[in-house]
Amino acid sequence: MTQESQKLTAVEWLALRYHHRQGYLSQDDIAEAKEIEKEHIMMAYDYGEANEYRQNIYKFSDDDVSPEQYYNKTYNK
């Protein structure tokens, strides 16, 4: 996964690919979009695990980030 694709959702990446290839997508393009989505899901899972651990150990939540805030920060929305 490229650094550029980390800032795009899998759907955004695939739409750009479709546009740049003038309406053509290969099986490799679809596989790459699935890989991007997998990476994003794993990153979100890791973030959630770390946040839960921090809350349980340190018992504070003043700087908790909501899922929507996390999404907006991660994908610059």
Secondary structure by P-SEA (a helix, b strand, c coil): ccaaaaaccaaaaaaaaaaaacccccaaaaaaaaaaaaaaaaaaaaaaaaaaaaaaacccccccccaaaaaaaaacc
